[in-house]
Amino acid sequence: MKTDGIYVIVAVKNQEDKIEGFLRTMLFKILYGREDYFKNVIIADLESTDHTKEIVKTLSKDYDVLKVTSWKECKEVMDNVDEN
């Protein structure tokens, strides 16, 4: 994961009915024409018991900036980002 740039972190839990539409809309609105600014859109799954994480993993194949992780892994990554 890149250590510079703008990060967007979205925490989700059990949103299989809404997550795809939300992410596609969000990615289009914030990324269109601004790909250089946004380095990663991190989806931190809060232990969903439905298919939320699988849906997001499938979407991440279409969008390079989309990263899927657990909340614990997300916190560890953010704790280790350089503060330059």
C-alpha positions, -999 to 999 in steps of 0.1 A, spaced: 0 0 0 13 34 -9 24 56 20 16 90 5 -16 106 -8 -52 107 3 -68 77 20 -105 71 23 -115 45 48 -150 30 48 -159 7 77 -187 -17 68 -207 -45 84 -234 -66 69 -242 -43 39 -245 -69 11 -276 -52 -3 -261 -17 -5 -223 -19 -7 -219 -24 -45 -241 6 -54 -225 27 -26 -190 20 -37 -195 24 -74 -212 58 -68 -186 69 -43 -157 58 -65 -172 76 -96 -178 108 -77 -145 111 -59 -121 95 -84 -134 106 -118 -106 129 -130 -88 129 -97 -70 95 -98 -37 111 -89 -49 124 -56 -65 93 -42 -40 65 -35 -63 40 -17 -99 35 -8 -98 11 21 -128 -10 29 -125 -22 65 -149 -51 72 -162 -52 107 -167 -90 108 -197 -91 85 -217 -123 86 -232 -118 52 -215 -115 17 -203 -79 21 -166 -88 21 -169 -111 -9 -188 -84 -29 -161 -58 -21 -133 -82 -30 -150 -88 -64 -152 -50 -69 -116 -45 -60 -107 -64 -92 -123 -36 -112 -108 -7 -92 -70 -7 -84 -74 19 -56 -99 -3 -37 -84 -24 -9 -103 -48 13 -91 -55 48 -103 -62 83 -106 -33 108 -76 -47 127 -54 -49 96 -65 -14 86 -55 0 119 -21 -17 117 -15 -3 82 -25 32 92 -3 31 123 27 23 101 21 50 74 50 75 73 42 109 86 63 128 60 
